[in-house]
């Protein structure tokens, strides 16, 4: 099942994609797609709906972030062996954790703002994990039962803010619009092997990232298990699990985003995003 939210920013309605690829309005069934409505029992009810009875959404509505009221936006750094190699970093022995401000979250096709003092805004296509039920001290084998679904995340990053401006990575990851999420929350039953999904990102039509989740150092299930040893994860929390090689920082010389650039990115089975960069 592919769930999404459509409509103007702040006024999104819940929807799903039917078997013919049409958007169906879920407003008569649930009030939103959030931690309350992506619990296992809620998803089971949605899966049993007669989607043909739901109103069809016509036209070309804006697509919003695929989940609302996100409590935590957690990210894992250097989690692809080939990306770690391009940065010259050693593969980490444990997942590297940082946070992204939830105020950075936007829809998958909304504009990305280049911060006013930025000289090094970069791109990162990532697999997102959306938590479906309260998660604390679970085993890796239990992790999949705590995941509502997966999504595409663009972990937009300002490298100078991240690396040169002291402190941790958060300030380089949390600028407004630096968290496009969606278009869909794709439930786990739709993905045969989440550790073997192709990923790509283009800038102005040029392929920059071409990778696969199979080169992740720590699997999605391991990450959920690992984080649950340190903090409780709640329904609606989002985890971005790292990026494959091909980021601008890793190029020689480095290449960074500027106003007018267009990013297009996607993950097999999870949909695509497209953002235009604008001046902040």
Residue pairs with C-beta under 8 A, 6 or more apart in sequence:
1 16
1 43
1 46
1 47
1 186
1 187
1 189
1 190
2 16
2 17
2 184
2 185
2 186
2 187
2 190
2 271
3 14
3 15
3 16
3 26
3 33
3 38
3 46
3 66
3 149
3 184
3 185
3 186
3 187
4 14
4 15
4 16
4 17
4 23
4 33
4 63
4 64
4 66
4 182
4 183
4 184
4 185
5 12
5 13
5 14
5 15
5 32
5 33
5 63
5 64
5 65
5 66
5 67
5 68
5 182
6 12
6 13
6 15
6 23
6 57
6 61
6 62
6 63
6 64
7 13
7 61
7 62
7 64
8 62
9 62
9 64
9 106
9 107
9 110
12 32
12 64
12 65
12 68
13 25
13 26
13 27
13 32
14 25
14 26
14 27
14 29
14 30
14 31
14 32
14 33
14 37
15 23
15 24
15 25
15 26
15 57
16 23
16 24
16 26
16 46
16 51
16 54
17 23
17 24
17 184
18 24
18 51
18 52
18 54
19 51
22 56
22 57
23 56
23 57
23 61
24 51
24 54
24 55
24 56
24 57
25 54
25 55
25 56
25 57
26 33
26 46
26 54
28 54
28 55
29 45
29 46
29 49
29 54
30 37
30 42
30 46
31 37
32 68
32 69
33 66
33 67
33 68
33 185
34 67
34 68
34 69
34 235
34 236
35 67
35 69
35 71
35 131
35 234
35 235
35 236
35 237
36 42
36 235
38 67
38 130
38 132
38 148
38 149
38 185
38 235
38 236
39 132
39 133
39 148
39 235
40 132
40 133
40 145
40 148
43 132
43 148
43 187
47 187
62 107
62 109
62 110
63 107
63 108
63 109
63 182
63 183
64 107
64 182
65 105
65 106
65 107
65 108
65 180
65 181
65 182
66 108
66 130
66 151
66 181
66 182
66 183
66 184
66 185
67 130
67 151
67 181
67 185
67 236
67 238
68 236
69 236
70 102
70 105
70 236
70 237
70 238
71 102
71 234
71 236
71 237
72 99
72 102
72 231
72 233
72 234
72 237
72 238
73 99
73 100
73 101
73 102
73 104
73 105
73 179
73 237
73 238
73 240
74 97
74 98
74 99
74 100
74 227
74 237
74 238
74 239
74 240
75 97
75 98
75 99
75 100
75 126
75 155
75 173
75 239
75 240
75 242
76 95
76 96
76 97
76 218
76 223
76 239
76 240
76 241
76 242
77 92
77 96
77 97
77 98
77 169
77 242
78 84
78 87
78 89
78 91
78 92
78 96
78 217
78 242
79 92
79 95
79 96
79 216
79 217
79 218
79 223
79 241
79 242
79 243
80 211
80 215
80 216
80 217
80 242
80 243
80 244
80 245
81 91
81 215
81 217
82 211
82 215
82 244
82 245
83 211
83 215
83 242
83 243
83 244
83 245
83 247
83 250
84 90
84 91
84 92
84 217
85 245
86 245
86 246
86 247
86 250
87 249
87 250
91 217
92 217
94 226
95 218
95 222
95 223
95 226
95 227
97 227
97 230
98 168
98 169
98 170
98 173
99 170
99 173
99 174
100 155
100 170
100 173
100 174
100 178
100 179
100 240
101 170
101 173
101 174
101 179
102 179
103 174
103 176
104 156
104 173
104 174
104 175
104 176
104 177
104 178
104 179
105 179
105 180
105 181
106 112
106 177
106 179
106 180
106 181
107 180
107 181
107 182
107 183
108 152
108 180
108 181
108 182
108 183
108 271
108 272
108 273
108 274
108 275
109 180
109 183
109 273
109 274
109 275
110 177
110 180
110 275
111 177
111 275
111 276
111 277
111 278
112 121
112 154
112 156
112 177
112 178
112 180
112 257
112 263
112 275
112 276
112 277
112 278
113 175
113 176
113 177
113 277
113 278
113 279
113 280
114 121
114 257
114 258
114 259
114 277
114 278
114 279
114 280
115 121
115 158
115 161
115 175
115 280
116 279
116 280
118 158
118 160
118 161
118 175
118 280
119 160
119 256
120 158
120 159
120 160
120 161
120 248
120 249
120 254
120 256
121 156
121 157
121 158
121 159
121 256
121 257
121 277
122 156
122 157
122 158
122 159
122 247
122 248
122 249
122 256
122 257
123 154
123 156
123 157
123 201
123 203
123 208
123 209
123 247
123 248
123 257
123 263
123 265
124 154
124 155
124 156
124 157
124 201
124 209
124 243
124 247
125 152
125 153
125 154
125 199
125 200
125 201
125 209
125 211
125 243
125 244
125 265
125 266
125 267
126 152
126 153
126 154
126 155
126 240
126 241
126 242
126 243
127 150
127 152
127 153
127 194
127 197
127 199
127 213
127 216
127 220
127 240
127 241
127 242
127 267
127 270
128 150
128 151
128 152
128 153
128 181
128 238
128 239
128 240
128 241
129 147
129 150
129 220
129 223
129 224
129 238
129 239
129 241
130 147
130 148
130 149
130 150
130 151
130 185
130 236
130 237
130 238
131 146
131 147
131 148
131 224
131 233
131 234
131 235
131 236
131 237
131 238
131 239
132 146
132 147
132 148
132 149
132 235
133 145
133 146
133 148
133 235
134 232
134 233
134 234
134 235
135 143
135 146
135 224
135 227
135 228
135 232
135 233
135 234
136 228
136 232
136 233
137 228
137 229
138 146
138 224
138 225
138 228
139 225
140 219
140 221
140 222
140 224
140 225
141 221
142 225
143 220
143 221
143 222
143 224
143 225
144 188
144 221
146 224
146 228
146 233
147 188
147 220
147 221
147 224
148 185
148 187
148 188
148 235
149 185
149 186
149 187
149 188
149 190
150 185
150 186
150 188
150 191
150 194
150 220
150 267
150 270
151 181
151 182
151 184
151 185
151 186
151 238
151 270
151 271
152 180
152 181
152 182
152 183
152 265
152 266
152 267
152 270
152 271
152 272
152 273
153 179
153 180
153 181
153 238
153 240
154 179
154 180
154 201
154 263
154 265
154 273
154 275
155 173
155 178
155 179
155 240
155 243
156 173
156 175
156 177
156 178
156 179
156 180
157 172
157 173
157 178
158 172
158 173
158 175
158 178
159 172
159 248
159 249
159 254
159 256
160 172
161 171
161 172
161 175
162 169
162 171
162 172
162 173
163 172
165 171
165 172
175 280
176 280
177 280
180 273
180 275
181 238
182 271
182 273
183 271
183 272
183 273
184 270
184 271
186 269
186 270
186 271
188 194
190 269
191 197
191 269
191 270
194 213
194 220
195 213
195 214
195 216
195 219
195 220
196 212
196 213
196 214
197 212
197 213
197 267
197 268
197 269
197 270
198 210
198 211
198 212
198 267
198 268
199 209
199 210
199 211
199 212
199 213
199 244
199 265
199 266
199 267
199 268
200 207
200 209
200 210
200 211
200 265
200 266
201 207
201 208
201 209
201 246
201 263
201 264
201 265
202 208
202 263
202 264
202 265
203 255
203 257
203 261
203 262
203 263
204 261
204 262
205 262
205 264
207 246
208 246
208 247
208 248
209 243
209 244
209 245
209 246
209 247
209 265
210 244
210 246
211 243
211 244
211 245
211 246
212 244
213 220
213 241
213 267
215 244
216 241
216 242
217 242
218 226
218 241
220 239
220 241
223 239
223 241
224 233
224 239
227 233
227 239
233 239
248 254
248 255
248 256
248 257
249 256
257 263
257 277
258 277
259 277
259 278
259 279
260 276
260 277
261 276
261 277
262 274
262 275
262 276
262 277
263 273
263 274
263 275
263 277
264 272
264 273
264 274
265 272
265 273
265 274
266 272
266 273
